[in-house]
Amino acid sequence: CDYGHFDIVLADFLKKNSISKNQLSEKANLQRTQLNSYCKNNIKRPDLDVLARICYALNCELSDIIRYVHPNGEKGNG
């Protein structure tokens, strides 16, 4: 069964709000390589502590940087 998946849309958020990766990595106390993985949506098991630091640094909600993608583009709880 396909339950859908999550996309990390952090890169879009940074671009939309004109925030550099350098600014974020400093403010959130993250290594640049770690941050790049999140920006490239290249994370299999996101770290909640890292996500909390990113949200804190950006003053945003988790839903601003992570998007749930329904299977086959369905809406609702198929």
Buried (B, 14 or more C-beta within 10 A) or exposed (E): EEEEEEEBBBBBBBEEEEBEBEEBBEBBEBEEEBBBBBBEBEBEEBEEEBBEBBBEBBEBEEEBBBEEEBEEEEEEEE
